[in-house]
Amino acid sequence: MTPFEIGTPPRPFCDASRLVQRRMPGPRRAALRSTRVPEETAIAFSYEGAAYAVMMATPADLTDFAIGFSLTERIIRSPCDVETLETVSTADGIMLRMSLAHQPSVAYWERRRRLAGPSGCGLCGLESLADAMRAPPPVTGDAGLSRKEIFDAMAALPDWQPMNRATGALHAAALWLPTAGIVAAREDVGRHNALDKLIGAAARDGISAAGGAVLLTSRVSVEMIQKAAIFGVPILVAVSAPTALAVRVAEAAGITLAAVARHDGFEIFIHADRLLDVEFEQPAAAD
């Protein structure tokens, strides 16, 4: 792959003035303060000269984003399938133009997204129900985590979030591997974009997720499960709760789903057999 840039992309965050009002006794005086806020930029993906999708995202780690998005959209099978990547910055946003080693399949041309996907929803713009409900590939990895490993991994995650420390407004997705701990993490205003960037970074570095876990700072929607399945990761741990559809798709894909993971505990929703030291209470027999 030969990446090159035209123009200067915007910084991932910028300075902004704000009036700060606190609840406290005394005069209601608002103080003027400066803070950092994240950029949210339109990122357009095109392949072989044809527009495919526009996503609202943080303008950082764009090569990882291009590769990860292309993998989870099943446009490519490996980073080697992208021959050139051109990043073009304009007044309206950023274009990621890719040429491919092989012509896209007919399914690609049928699936092209024609609407913008806001940072909160990676499925926006799909043109059919079947596109949104594509069955994920089965995940068969035999990885396992202990309770301590989950607590330690989630406690270490903030150290891998420098942009969130600066702005307090970005999601993160990280890859945890046995004995190594967290080996990669990416941030974005959109949770699904952060996961795409992580998948792209791991693919570019040749890191397999088969024996590890993905850590998320967000809720778990169905698209997060679909992307994790394509990544081939057997365990997903998230700070917030999953949707009911995400639980069903995780069950079908064979992904262990642990969520509401905080400093004081976590909840296992499906495929709990990969949790190594958790004992399960048997339901009481009915009278």
Backbone as CSV, one residue per row, in Angstrom:
resi,resn,N_x,N_y,N_z,CA_x,CA_y,CA_z,C_x,C_y,C_z
1,MET,0.848,-1.190,0.000,0.000,0.000,0.000,0.882,1.238,0.000
2,THR,0.533,2.209,-0.819,1.275,3.463,-0.909,0.384,4.616,-0.461
3,PRO,0.484,5.041,0.812,-0.351,6.167,1.262,0.314,7.499,0.960
4,PHE,-0.463,8.506,0.607,0.059,9.849,0.473,-1.065,10.845,0.747
5,GLU,-0.661,12.070,1.120,-1.618,13.081,1.551,-1.585,14.302,0.634
6,ILE,-2.746,14.892,0.447,-2.870,16.168,-0.247,-3.568,17.122,0.712
7,GLY,-2.890,18.203,1.059,-3.455,19.125,2.035,-3.149,18.688,3.454
8,THR,-3.470,19.527,4.390,-3.218,19.263,5.805,-4.527,18.961,6.515
9,PRO,-4.686,17.753,7.063,-5.935,17.453,7.772,-6.037,18.271,9.049
10,PRO,-7.246,18.517,9.530,-7.409,19.290,10.773,-6.856,18.522,11.968
11,ARG,-6.528,19.258,13.006,-6.091,18.614,14.252,-7.264,17.853,14.858
12,PRO,-6.985,16.800,15.641,-8.074,16.026,16.251,-8.918,16.817,17.233
13,PHE,-8.356,17.893,17.795,-9.129,18.738,18.712,-8.632,20.167,18.605
14,CYS,-9.440,21.093,19.109,-9.066,22.514,19.054,-9.461,23.181,20.365
15,ASP,-9.015,24.393,20.541,-9.337,25.159,21.744,-10.644,25.920,21.551
16,ALA,-11.426,25.990,22.615,-12.696,26.720,22.572,-12.894,27.441,23.894
17,SER,-13.522,28.599,23.814,-13.855,29.344,25.028,-15.204,28.885,25.554
18,ARG,-15.380,28.948,26.860,-16.642,28.539,27.466,-16.881,29.367,28.734
19,LEU,-18.135,29.523,29.081,-18.518,30.132,30.349,-18.837,29.010,31.327
20,VAL,-18.136,28.987,32.440,-18.266,27.907,33.404,-19.118,28.379,34.571
21,GLN,-20.228,27.684,34.827,-21.105,27.994,35.949,-21.124,26.800,36.896
22,ARG,-20.795,27.026,38.149,-20.793,25.961,39.149,-21.903,26.210,40.163
23,ARG,-22.386,25.128,40.729,-23.403,25.244,41.768,-22.706,25.438,43.107
24,MET,-22.768,26.638,43.596,-22.106,26.960,44.855,-22.756,28.219,45.438
25,PRO,-22.598,28.431,46.738,-23.184,29.636,47.332,-22.467,30.884,46.850
26,GLY,-23.158,32.004,46.934,-22.556,33.260,46.546,-23.091,33.750,45.213
27,PRO,-22.442,34.748,44.620,-22.918,35.340,43.352,-22.921,34.307,42.227
28,ARG,-23.878,34.455,41.338,-23.950,33.553,40.183,-23.073,34.095,39.064
29,ARG,-21.789,33.981,39.261,-20.836,34.546,38.321,-20.262,33.419,37.460
30,ALA,-20.364,33.546,36.147,-19.823,32.551,35.220,-18.417,32.961,34.824
31,ALA,-17.475,32.038,34.976,-16.083,32.314,34.657,-15.788,31.911,33.215
32,LEU,-15.019,32.743,32.509,-14.619,32.437,31.136,-13.367,31.569,31.174
33,ARG,-13.438,30.412,30.552,-12.335,29.463,30.552,-12.098,28.950,29.136
34,SER,-10.885,28.452,28.896,-10.549,27.810,27.623,-10.494,26.305,27.842
35,THR,-10.957,25.570,26.878,-10.922,24.113,26.975,-10.671,23.536,25.594
36,ARG,-10.391,22.256,25.550,-10.190,21.570,24.275,-11.437,20.760,23.938
37,VAL,-11.861,20.848,22.695,-13.011,20.077,22.226,-12.584,19.285,20.992
38,PRO,-13.133,18.085,20.800,-12.718,17.259,19.662,-13.321,17.759,18.361
39,GLU,-12.587,17.583,17.294,-13.122,17.849,15.963,-14.019,16.690,15.531
40,GLU,-15.021,17.014,14.746,-15.886,16.011,14.121,-15.924,16.361,12.638
41,THR,-15.337,15.513,11.824,-15.091,15.834,10.421,-15.763,14.807,9.516
42,ALA,-16.264,15.263,8.388,-16.811,14.345,7.391,-15.656,13.605,6.706
43,ILE,-15.695,12.276,6.778,-14.675,11.434,6.153,-15.356,10.619,5.058
44,ALA,-14.940,10.841,3.813,-15.539,10.143,2.672,-14.623,9.010,2.219
45,PHE,-15.209,7.844,1.998,-14.469,6.683,1.503,-14.834,6.447,0.039
46,SER,-13.818,6.262,-0.787,-14.091,5.899,-2.182,-13.118,4.815,-2.611
47,TYR,-13.589,3.947,-3.485,-12.806,2.833,-4.001,-12.908,2.840,-5.521
48,GLU,-11.755,2.740,-6.153,-11.711,2.714,-7.616,-12.464,3.902,-8.228
49,GLY,-12.386,5.049,-7.552,-13.013,6.251,-8.057,-14.495,6.381,-7.787
50,ALA,-15.090,5.408,-7.082,-16.528,5.434,-6.811,-16.769,5.716,-5.331
51,ALA,-17.630,6.694,-5.024,-17.959,7.018,-3.634,-18.688,5.858,-2.977
52,TYR,-18.356,5.608,-1.721,-18.967,4.483,-1.007,-19.719,4.938,0.238
53,ALA,-19.102,5.743,1.088,-19.733,6.147,2.350,-19.113,7.437,2.842
54,VAL,-19.863,8.152,3.660,-19.348,9.318,4.375,-19.656,9.117,5.851
55,MET,-18.627,9.175,6.678,-18.781,8.993,8.117,-18.288,10.241,8.833
56,MET,-18.953,10.612,9.917,-18.472,11.693,10.770,-17.533,11.089,11.799
57,ALA,-16.303,11.609,11.856,-15.294,10.960,12.684,-14.243,11.966,13.133
58,THR,-13.404,11.530,14.061,-12.257,12.312,14.503,-11.150,12.188,13.458
59,PRO,-10.588,13.301,12.988,-9.566,13.235,11.933,-8.194,12.825,12.472
60,ALA,-8.094,11.592,12.919,-6.838,11.041,13.418,-6.774,9.573,13.030
61,ASP,-5.567,9.042,12.872,-5.361,7.626,12.530,-6.162,7.258,11.284
62,LEU,-6.036,8.086,10.246,-6.878,7.915,9.064,-6.499,6.684,8.248
63,THR,-5.233,6.309,8.215,-4.857,5.089,7.500,-5.443,3.867,8.192
64,ASP,-5.389,3.845,9.516,-6.021,2.758,10.262,-7.522,2.716,9.988
65,PHE,-8.145,3.901,9.934,-9.585,3.988,9.680,-9.908,3.428,8.297
66,ALA,-9.111,3.819,7.294,-9.354,3.354,5.930,-9.268,1.831,5.847
67,ILE,-8.252,1.251,6.473,-8.079,-0.201,6.409,-9.133,-0.913,7.246
68,GLY,-9.367,-0.448,8.467,-10.338,-1.117,9.329,-11.747,-1.068,8.781
69,PHE,-12.160,0.098,8.289,-13.492,0.231,7.700,-13.624,-0.684,6.482
70,SER,-12.600,-0.723,5.654,-12.639,-1.567,4.456,-12.726,-3.046,4.825
71,LEU,-12.063,-3.433,5.917,-12.138,-4.822,6.367,-13.520,-5.165,6.911
72,THR,-14.072,-4.290,7.759,-15.359,-4.623,8.368,-16.507,-4.476,7.390
73,GLU,-16.306,-3.705,6.319,-17.292,-3.664,5.241,-17.116,-4.829,4.266
74,ARG,-16.055,-5.617,4.481,-15.733,-6.790,3.654,-15.422,-6.415,2.212
75,ILE,-14.886,-5.220,2.054,-14.417,-4.794,0.735,-13.052,-5.398,0.450
76,ILE,-12.239,-5.535,1.492,-10.924,-6.166,1.370,-10.823,-7.287,2.392
77,ARG,-9.835,-8.166,2.187,-9.576,-9.252,3.133,-8.315,-9.016,3.948
78,SER,-7.438,-8.166,3.458,-6.211,-7.835,4.178,-5.744,-6.472,3.714
79,PRO,-4.859,-5.816,4.482,-4.343,-4.519,4.049,-3.641,-4.575,2.693
80,CYS,-3.123,-5.747,2.330,-2.430,-5.875,1.047,-3.363,-5.659,-0.137
81,ASP,-4.668,-5.768,0.085,-5.624,-5.566,-1.004,-5.765,-4.104,-1.392
82,VAL,-5.262,-3.195,-0.555,-5.278,-1.763,-0.884,-3.932,-1.408,-1.495
83,GLU,-3.933,-1.052,-2.780,-2.679,-0.727,-3.464,-2.215,0.685,-3.163
84,THR,-3.138,1.649,-3.198,-2.788,3.030,-2.869,-3.889,3.630,-2.006
85,LEU,-3.484,4.542,-1.146,-4.420,5.283,-0.296,-4.053,6.750,-0.375
86,GLU,-4.976,7.555,-0.838,-4.773,8.991,-0.978,-5.693,9.715,-0.005
87,THR,-5.109,10.509,0.880,-5.870,11.311,1.834,-5.924,12.743,1.334
88,VAL,-7.123,13.215,1.013,-7.291,14.547,0.439,-8.109,15.401,1.397
89,SER,-7.514,16.467,1.907,-8.205,17.373,2.823,-8.800,18.533,2.037
90,THR,-10.078,18.809,2.278,-10.766,19.915,1.625,-11.440,20.776,2.690
91,ALA,-12.072,21.842,2.250,-12.787,22.714,3.186,-13.978,22.002,3.805
92,ASP,-14.520,20.998,3.128,-15.712,20.304,3.617,-15.406,19.040,4.407
93,GLY,-14.183,18.552,4.347,-13.860,17.315,5.045,-12.654,16.638,4.431
94,ILE,-12.602,15.324,4.579,-11.450,14.530,4.145,-11.942,13.396,3.258
95,MET,-11.254,13.179,2.149,-11.555,12.048,1.281,-10.448,11.005,1.395
96,LEU,-10.841,9.766,1.585,-9.913,8.641,1.588,-10.143,7.866,0.289
97,ARG,-9.251,8.067,-0.662,-9.386,7.449,-1.977,-8.480,6.226,-2.058
98,MET,-9.070,5.083,-2.329,-8.301,3.848,-2.382,-8.405,3.180,-3.740
99,SER,-7.280,2.655,-4.202,-7.292,1.762,-5.351,-7.000,0.361,-4.835
100,LEU,-7.649,-0.616,-5.413,-7.604,-1.979,-4.902,-6.839,-2.899,-5.840
101,ALA,-6.235,-3.924,-5.246,-5.501,-4.909,-6.040,-6.436,-5.751,-6.892
102,HIS,-7.668,-5.908,-6.407,-8.661,-6.687,-7.141,-9.938,-5.866,-7.258
103,GLN,-10.629,-6.003,-8.340,-11.887,-5.282,-8.527,-12.908,-5.722,-7.482
104,PRO,-13.665,-4.783,-6.908,-14.698,-5.162,-5.930,-15.735,-6.082,-6.560
105,SER,-16.344,-6.893,-5.717,-17.371,-7.810,-6.184,-18.643,-7.051,-6.553
106,VAL,-19.551,-7.759,-7.206,-20.844,-7.166,-7.545,-21.560,-6.705,-6.288
107,ALA,-21.404,-7.471,-5.190,-22.063,-7.119,-3.925,-21.613,-5.745,-3.435
108,TYR,-20.353,-5.399,-3.702,-19.864,-4.080,-3.278,-20.666,-2.972,-3.957
109,TRP,-20.848,-3.076,-5.255,-21.541,-2.023,-5.976,-23.003,-1.941,-5.559
110,GLU,-23.578,-3.068,-5.138,-24.957,-3.061,-4.685,-25.082,-2.467,-3.284
111,ARG,-24.020,-2.586,-2.502,-24.079,-2.212,-1.097,-23.650,-0.766,-0.845
112,ARG,-23.107,-0.097,-1.823,-22.568,1.243,-1.593,-23.538,2.114,-0.807
113,ARG,-23.026,2.767,0.215,-23.858,3.644,1.036,-24.006,4.985,0.353
114,ARG,-25.205,5.511,0.359,-25.450,6.767,-0.337,-25.771,7.918,0.624
115,LEU,-25.846,7.627,1.921,-26.142,8.678,2.895,-24.987,8.788,3.874
116,ALA,-24.941,9.905,4.572,-23.900,10.088,5.571,-24.221,9.301,6.827
117,GLY,-23.199,8.787,7.479,-23.345,8.116,8.762,-22.842,9.009,9.861
118,PRO,-23.705,9.504,10.753,-23.230,10.352,11.846,-22.350,9.563,12.798
119,SER,-21.626,10.272,13.660,-20.655,9.604,14.514,-21.305,8.643,15.487
120,GLY,-22.591,8.787,15.765,-23.240,7.907,16.727,-23.800,6.640,16.129
121,CYS,-23.796,6.508,14.794,-24.448,5.352,14.188,-23.727,4.954,12.920
122,GLY,-23.106,3.770,12.932,-22.363,3.331,11.768,-23.204,2.642,10.732
123,LEU,-24.480,2.381,11.009,-25.336,1.693,10.054,-26.160,2.653,9.210
124,CYS,-26.129,3.936,9.533,-26.925,4.887,8.772,-26.491,4.889,7.315
125,GLY,-27.460,4.996,6.424,-27.140,5.059,5.015,-27.258,3.748,4.288
126,LEU,-27.438,2.636,5.001,-27.628,1.373,4.314,-28.985,1.369,3.623
127,GLU,-29.032,0.704,2.492,-30.213,0.822,1.650,-31.184,-0.334,1.789
128,SER,-30.887,-1.321,2.627,-31.819,-2.430,2.791,-31.697,-3.004,4.187
129,LEU,-32.755,-3.664,4.650,-32.716,-4.331,5.947,-31.696,-5.449,5.953
130,ALA,-31.539,-6.124,4.823,-30.592,-7.229,4.752,-29.159,-6.751,4.980
131,ASP,-28.831,-5.540,4.491,-27.499,-4.999,4.718,-27.227,-4.810,6.207
132,ALA,-28.227,-4.276,6.915,-28.049,-4.005,8.341,-27.947,-5.284,9.154
133,MET,-28.573,-6.360,8.696,-28.645,-7.599,9.478,-27.770,-8.703,8.905
134,ARG,-26.683,-8.342,8.258,-25.773,-9.366,7.746,-25.289,-10.253,8.877
135,ALA,-25.331,-11.569,8.666,-24.877,-12.509,9.693,-23.366,-12.403,9.840
136,PRO,-22.862,-12.271,11.064,-21.416,-12.185,11.251,-20.779,-13.561,11.118
137,PRO,-19.500,-13.630,10.792,-18.823,-14.927,10.737,-18.696,-15.518,12.136
138,PRO,-18.696,-16.845,12.269,-18.552,-17.455,13.602,-17.153,-17.243,14.163
139,VAL,-17.072,-17.051,15.472,-15.800,-16.873,16.171,-15.579,-18.089,17.057
140,THR,-14.437,-18.738,16.908,-14.206,-20.003,17.608,-12.988,-19.969,18.518
141,GLY,-12.392,-18.812,18.750,-11.199,-18.738,19.579,-11.432,-19.268,20.979
142,ASP,-10.416,-19.949,21.544,-10.559,-20.567,22.860,-9.929,-19.716,23.957
143,ALA,-9.933,-18.413,23.791,-9.356,-17.516,24.788,-10.148,-17.579,26.085
144,GLY,-9.509,-17.193,27.160,-10.182,-17.114,28.443,-9.614,-15.984,29.274
145,LEU,-10.459,-15.367,30.095,-10.039,-14.301,30.990,-10.467,-14.625,32.412
146,SER,-9.659,-14.187,33.353,-10.046,-14.258,34.753,-10.696,-12.946,35.156
147,ARG,-11.335,-12.960,36.328,-11.933,-11.718,36.823,-10.878,-10.627,36.997
148,LYS,-9.712,-11.012,37.547,-8.652,-10.030,37.773,-8.163,-9.440,36.452
149,GLU,-8.046,-10.258,35.415,-7.585,-9.738,34.132,-8.567,-8.725,33.554
150,ILE,-9.857,-8.971,33.722,-10.848,-8.015,33.246,-10.743,-6.708,34.018
151,PHE,-10.678,-6.798,35.338,-10.566,-5.578,36.147,-9.287,-4.816,35.803
152,ASP,-8.159,-5.537,35.686,-6.880,-4.879,35.394,-6.903,-4.242,34.004
153,ALA,-7.496,-4.936,33.022,-7.537,-4.412,31.659,-8.356,-3.134,31.593
154,MET,-9.529,-3.145,32.215,-10.378,-1.951,32.169,-9.757,-0.798,32.960
155,ALA,-9.030,-1.128,34.038,-8.363,-0.079,34.820,-7.215,0.547,34.035
156,ALA,-6.582,-0.236,33.143,-5.462,0.273,32.350,-5.917,1.061,31.129
157,LEU,-7.168,0.904,30.725,-7.637,1.511,29.481,-7.498,3.035,29.446
158,PRO,-7.800,3.774,30.525,-7.653,5.245,30.457,-6.254,5.709,30.075
159,ASP,-5.222,4.928,30.404,-3.857,5.313,30.040,-3.634,5.294,28.539
160,TRP,-4.523,4.624,27.797,-4.415,4.529,26.350,-5.354,5.518,25.655
161,GLN,-5.857,6.500,26.390,-6.819,7.455,25.842,-6.319,8.896,25.988
162,PRO,-5.226,9.258,25.337,-4.703,10.624,25.496,-5.639,11.697,24.979
163,MET,-6.346,11.443,23.880,-7.249,12.470,23.353,-8.470,12.642,24.251
164,ASN,-8.931,11.567,24.867,-10.056,11.702,25.784,-9.641,12.449,27.048
165,ARG,-8.405,12.254,27.479,-7.932,13.023,28.634,-7.914,14.511,28.317
166,ALA,-7.634,14.836,27.074,-7.579,16.250,26.683,-8.957,16.859,26.506
167,THR,-9.935,16.044,26.079,-11.244,16.602,25.722,-12.407,16.054,26.537
168,GLY,-12.274,14.831,27.067,-13.372,14.209,27.806,-14.545,13.823,26.940
169,ALA,-14.326,13.590,25.622,-15.470,13.390,24.734,-15.255,12.301,23.688
170,LEU,-14.244,11.447,23.855,-13.972,10.430,22.842,-14.131,9.021,23.393
171,HIS,-14.613,8.133,22.537,-14.663,6.715,22.851,-13.323,6.066,22.521
172,ALA,-13.128,4.883,23.092,-11.914,4.119,22.791,-12.268,2.659,22.575
173,ALA,-11.459,2.002,21.747,-11.507,0.551,21.576,-10.074,0.058,21.692
174,ALA,-9.862,-0.989,22.461,-8.512,-1.493,22.712,-8.482,-3.002,22.536
175,LEU,-7.311,-3.516,22.182,-7.108,-4.963,22.051,-6.232,-5.444,23.198
176,TRP,-6.760,-6.402,23.951,-6.035,-7.025,25.066,-5.630,-8.430,24.650
177,LEU,-4.367,-8.797,24.930,-3.885,-10.145,24.634,-3.296,-10.775,25.888
178,PRO,-3.434,-12.092,26.048,-2.888,-12.764,27.223,-1.384,-12.520,27.350
179,THR,-0.926,-12.333,28.560,0.474,-12.086,28.957,0.972,-10.717,28.506
180,ALA,0.402,-10.140,27.462,0.873,-8.841,26.963,0.046,-7.678,27.480
181,GLY,-1.219,-7.927,27.848,-2.106,-6.844,28.244,-2.618,-6.089,27.020
182,ILE,-2.899,-4.800,27.179,-3.364,-3.992,26.051,-2.189,-3.751,25.096
183,VAL,-2.400,-4.084,23.817,-1.331,-3.935,22.824,-1.626,-2.832,21.823
184,ALA,-2.873,-2.378,21.742,-3.227,-1.305,20.813,-4.550,-0.704,21.238
185,ALA,-4.733,0.571,20.949,-5.996,1.258,21.232,-6.145,2.415,20.266
186,ARG,-7.381,2.733,19.945,-7.678,3.869,19.091,-8.886,4.612,19.656
187,GLU,-8.956,5.933,19.360,-10.022,6.789,19.885,-10.768,7.474,18.750
188,ASP,-12.029,7.805,19.012,-12.826,8.541,18.043,-14.088,9.032,18.733
189,VAL,-14.706,10.068,18.151,-15.987,10.530,18.681,-17.078,9.481,18.460
190,GLY,-16.903,8.617,17.483,-17.848,7.530,17.235,-17.290,6.205,17.718
191,ARG,-18.071,5.471,18.491,-17.570,4.217,19.053,-17.238,3.204,17.961
192,HIS,-18.050,3.147,16.913,-17.798,2.194,15.831,-16.576,2.611,15.021
193,ASN,-16.320,3.938,14.909,-15.116,4.397,14.232,-13.864,4.003,15.021
194,ALA,-13.928,4.123,16.349,-12.792,3.724,17.184,-12.474,2.246,16.977
195,LEU,-13.514,1.416,16.883,-13.286,-0.019,16.674,-12.717,-0.278,15.283
196,ASP,-13.226,0.408,14.268,-12.650,0.264,12.924,-11.175,0.644,12.919
197,LYS,-10.843,1.743,13.580,-9.447,2.182,13.618,-8.569,1.150,14.334
198,LEU,-9.076,0.568,15.416,-8.326,-0.475,16.116,-8.102,-1.679,15.209
199,ILE,-9.153,-2.106,14.513,-9.043,-3.259,13.624,-8.030,-2.972,12.518
200,GLY,-8.059,-1.761,11.965,-7.090,-1.397,10.945,-5.666,-1.378,11.466
201,ALA,-5.475,-0.839,12.673,-4.137,-0.789,13.261,-3.591,-2.186,13.504
202,ALA,-4.429,-3.076,14.046,-3.980,-4.449,14.301,-3.660,-5.175,12.999
203,ALA,-4.496,-4.979,11.986,-4.256,-5.642,10.698,-2.955,-5.155,10.065
204,ARG,-2.698,-3.857,10.140,-1.473,-3.311,9.550,-0.227,-3.820,10.266
205,ASP,-0.352,-4.078,11.574,0.788,-4.572,12.346,0.844,-6.093,12.401
206,GLY,-0.093,-6.766,11.751,-0.097,-8.226,11.741,-0.436,-8.850,13.077
207,ILE,-1.241,-8.178,13.890,-1.619,-8.688,15.215,-2.941,-9.434,15.111
208,SER,-2.962,-10.680,15.535,-4.186,-11.473,15.536,-4.959,-11.242,16.824
209,ALA,-6.278,-11.138,16.695,-7.136,-10.954,17.862,-7.707,-12.270,18.355
210,ALA,-7.324,-13.386,17.746,-7.979,-14.668,18.005,-7.889,-15.112,19.459
211,GLY,-6.845,-14.738,20.163,-6.715,-15.193,21.545,-6.988,-14.120,22.569
212,GLY,-7.578,-13.005,22.156,-7.696,-11.886,23.067,-9.091,-11.365,23.279
213,ALA,-9.158,-10.095,23.681,-10.430,-9.448,23.978,-10.377,-8.010,23.501
214,VAL,-11.527,-7.510,23.072,-11.676,-6.094,22.740,-12.333,-5.401,23.928
215,LEU,-11.788,-4.261,24.301,-12.317,-3.442,25.384,-12.953,-2.196,24.791
216,LEU,-14.158,-1.860,25.231,-14.887,-0.715,24.702,-15.295,0.224,25.820
217,THR,-15.268,1.507,25.552,-15.725,2.501,26.529,-17.167,2.900,26.283
218,SER,-17.877,2.143,25.478,-19.215,2.538,25.045,-20.230,1.444,25.327
219,ARG,-21.464,1.704,24.931,-22.459,0.648,24.918,-22.157,-0.298,23.762
220,VAL,-22.833,-1.447,23.740,-22.578,-2.451,22.707,-23.807,-2.538,21.807
221,SER,-23.700,-1.992,20.611,-24.756,-2.109,19.621,-24.458,-3.298,18.716
222,VAL,-25.418,-3.643,17.868,-25.241,-4.821,17.023,-24.056,-4.646,16.083
223,GLU,-23.816,-3.421,15.596,-22.701,-3.260,14.665,-21.365,-3.510,15.351
224,MET,-21.258,-3.211,16.632,-20.016,-3.488,17.346,-19.754,-4.992,17.402
225,ILE,-20.806,-5.774,17.573,-20.653,-7.233,17.562,-20.267,-7.704,16.162
226,GLN,-20.904,-7.176,15.144,-20.584,-7.570,13.769,-19.123,-7.273,13.445
227,LYS,-18.645,-6.111,13.837,-17.252,-5.758,13.574,-16.306,-6.644,14.381
228,ALA,-16.636,-6.913,15.643,-15.789,-7.774,16.471,-15.690,-9.177,15.881
229,ALA,-16.790,-9.679,15.321,-16.777,-11.008,14.710,-15.872,-11.036,13.487
230,ILE,-15.940,-10.005,12.657,-15.050,-9.935,11.496,-13.596,-9.823,11.950
231,PHE,-13.359,-9.140,13.049,-12.027,-9.032,13.653,-11.542,-10.396,14.149
232,GLY,-12.474,-11.287,14.469,-12.127,-12.611,14.966,-11.806,-12.654,16.444
233,VAL,-12.270,-11.659,17.199,-11.979,-11.614,18.626,-13.061,-12.367,19.396
234,PRO,-12.694,-13.279,20.303,-13.701,-14.111,20.972,-14.366,-13.483,22.187
235,ILE,-13.796,-12.411,22.732,-14.327,-11.803,23.958,-14.446,-10.302,23.757
236,LEU,-15.568,-9.750,24.186,-15.782,-8.309,24.134,-16.205,-7.844,25.515
237,VAL,-15.508,-6.834,26.036,-15.796,-6.272,27.357,-16.089,-4.792,27.187
238,ALA,-17.226,-4.337,27.704,-17.642,-2.945,27.501,-18.021,-2.288,28.818
239,VAL,-17.856,-0.976,28.850,-18.200,-0.196,30.036,-19.709,-0.126,30.230
240,SER,-20.445,-0.014,29.126,-21.893,0.152,29.207,-22.621,-1.109,28.764
241,ALA,-23.928,-1.045,28.784,-24.753,-2.223,28.533,-24.914,-2.507,27.040
242,PRO,-25.263,-3.738,26.672,-25.553,-4.066,25.275,-27.036,-3.899,24.968
243,THR,-27.345,-3.844,23.700,-28.739,-3.934,23.295,-29.140,-5.412,23.234
244,ALA,-30.448,-5.662,23.222,-30.933,-7.041,23.145,-30.485,-7.697,21.844
245,LEU,-30.502,-6.936,20.739,-30.074,-7.505,19.462,-28.588,-7.830,19.495
246,ALA,-27.792,-6.994,20.131,-26.363,-7.280,20.247,-26.124,-8.586,20.995
247,VAL,-26.889,-8.832,22.040,-26.747,-10.088,22.790,-27.088,-11.286,21.907
248,ARG,-28.168,-11.177,21.144,-28.560,-12.289,20.270,-27.519,-12.551,19.187
249,VAL,-26.989,-11.479,18.602,-25.994,-11.662,17.544,-24.682,-12.183,18.131
250,ALA,-24.309,-11.745,19.333,-23.118,-12.277,19.988,-23.269,-13.760,20.269
251,GLU,-24.461,-14.164,20.684,-24.702,-15.592,20.926,-24.528,-16.390,19.639
252,ALA,-25.091,-15.887,18.541,-24.993,-16.590,17.264,-23.556,-16.627,16.754
253,ALA,-22.804,-15.566,17.005,-21.431,-15.489,16.509,-20.439,-16.244,17.384
254,GLY,-20.842,-16.599,18.617,-19.930,-17.283,19.523,-19.010,-16.346,20.272
255,ILE,-19.432,-15.098,20.464,-18.622,-14.103,21.167,-19.066,-14.005,22.614
256,THR,-18.111,-14.094,23.526,-18.396,-13.861,24.939,-18.593,-12.364,25.158
257,LEU,-19.717,-12.009,25.768,-20.042,-10.600,25.954,-20.125,-10.287,27.446
258,ALA,-19.174,-9.491,27.924,-19.192,-8.970,29.290,-19.378,-7.466,29.196
259,ALA,-20.311,-6.934,29.961,-20.615,-5.510,29.845,-20.857,-4.923,31.236
260,VAL,-21.171,-3.628,31.252,-21.307,-2.874,32.504,-20.073,-3.145,33.374
261,ALA,-18.906,-3.109,32.721,-17.648,-3.421,33.403,-17.115,-2.164,34.073
262,ARG,-17.206,-2.155,35.377,-16.760,-1.005,36.171,-15.751,-1.489,37.215
263,HIS,-15.315,-0.583,38.068,-14.317,-0.945,39.066,-14.852,-1.947,40.082
264,ASP,-16.197,-2.010,40.226,-16.764,-2.869,41.263,-17.415,-4.140,40.709
265,GLY,-17.299,-4.385,39.419,-17.877,-5.619,38.889,-18.184,-5.533,37.411
266,PHE,-18.708,-6.613,36.864,-19.130,-6.653,35.470,-20.236,-7.693,35.343
267,GLU,-20.910,-7.687,34.201,-22.014,-8.603,33.957,-21.740,-9.413,32.689
268,ILE,-21.958,-10.712,32.762,-21.717,-11.602,31.622,-23.065,-11.919,30.991
269,PHE,-23.196,-11.601,29.716,-24.486,-11.766,29.055,-24.587,-13.055,28.253
270,ILE,-23.482,-13.510,27.688,-23.564,-14.693,26.830,-22.187,-15.344,26.726
271,HIS,-22.179,-16.674,26.544,-20.951,-17.461,26.400,-19.997,-17.224,27.566
272,ALA,-20.505,-17.469,28.764,-19.721,-17.220,29.980,-18.634,-18.261,30.200
273,ASP,-18.583,-19.312,29.394,-17.595,-20.376,29.606,-16.161,-19.893,29.434
274,ARG,-15.939,-18.750,28.793,-14.569,-18.242,28.627,-14.081,-17.487,29.860
275,LEU,-14.949,-17.241,30.828,-14.537,-16.616,32.080,-14.002,-17.707,33.005
276,LEU,-12.713,-17.642,33.325,-12.003,-18.797,33.867,-12.304,-19.099,35.321
277,ASP,-12.608,-18.109,36.124,-12.732,-18.357,37.559,-14.058,-17.838,38.106
278,VAL,-15.098,-17.936,37.306,-16.417,-17.492,37.729,-17.292,-18.699,37.978
279,GLU,-17.854,-18.770,39.174,-18.773,-19.857,39.509,-20.203,-19.379,39.287
280,PHE,-21.010,-20.262,38.764,-22.377,-19.898,38.408,-23.370,-20.570,39.338
281,GLU,-24.271,-19.763,39.849,-25.332,-20.320,40.685,-26.362,-21.020,39.810
282,GLN,-26.780,-22.170,40.258,-27.827,-22.882,39.561,-29.189,-22.355,40.028
283,PRO,-30.111,-22.161,39.101,-31.422,-21.668,39.524,-32.096,-22.657,40.469
284,ALA,-32.783,-22.097,41.432,-33.471,-22.965,42.408,-34.545,-23.774,41.714
285,ALA,-34.681,-25.018,42.137,-35.700,-25.893,41.539,-37.086,-25.423,41.950
286,ALA,-38.007,-25.494,41.014,-39.384,-25.089,41.308,-40.049,-26.114,42.185
287,ASP,-40.912,-25.637,43.083,-41.634,-26.565,43.968,-42.675,-27.346,43.187
